């Protein structure tokens, strides 16, 4: 697989993707050395209890996920994000 283009990855910000059956929005892009990550926020009523620094529940917050763009071998897109194959993200 060709290397990913960081500028093209930025086009994913704000887009909706399906992750494990949940409709999510891309809210952040984390560029690690060879494995970029997407931070996704689940849409709809998917909320989790948010703890404070002591582990006490303080309220409900949207569920978020940090997901690798590539699979474990870094030679294909993450199979949990099948829509990535439809975007032009390669250099």
Buried (B, 14 or more C-beta within 10 A) or exposed (E): EEEBEEEEBEBBEEEEBEBEEBEBBBEEBEEEEEBBBBBBBBEEEEEEEEEEEEEEEEEEEBBBBEBBBBBEEEEEBBEBBEEBEEBEBEE
